[in-house]
C-alpha cells in the first residue's frame, strides 16, 4: 500500500481529533508515536490495516 493513503488518514484524524489522537492510534497499532509515513513509500498492508 502506498504511504499516500496513510498520510490522508493522518490528516483526517489530526484535523478532526487532534495530534494526540493520531499519536495514540500509532501506539495502539504497535508503532512508535513518532512514526513518519512518506507518501511515495510502499508500506506493509498488515501494518496499515492496524491503523484502520
N, C-alpha and C positions, 0 to 999 in steps of 0.2 A: 504494500500500500504506500502511496506517496505521502510525504510529510505535509503536503498542502491540506489534506483532509484534517489532520490533527491541528494544524495552525488555525483553520476555520473553527474547529471545535473550541480551541483555546480562546479565540476572540469572542465567541459566543458566551462562554462561561464567564470570562473576565468582565465582559460588558454587562451581563445580566446579574451576576452574583459576586463579582469581585475577585481580585488576585488570590486571596487566601483560599477561596473555594477551589480554584484551579490547582493550587499547590497541594491542597488536601486530596483532590482527585488523583494527582500524580502519585502521592504517597499511598493512597488506597489501592492503586494499580501496581504496587511494589516497584515504583520508580522513585528516583530522587526528586525532591521538590524543586530542585534547580535544573531539571532536565530541559534541554532545548531541542526542539524539533525543527529541522531545516526543511523548507517547503519542497525542495527538489530531491530530497533523500528518499531512499527506499526503506520502509520500516517493516518489521515483522508483524504480520497480521494479528497474531495472538497477543502481542504487546498492545497494539492499538485497540483491540476488542476489550481489553481490560479497562480501558478508559471509558468506553461507551457503556 
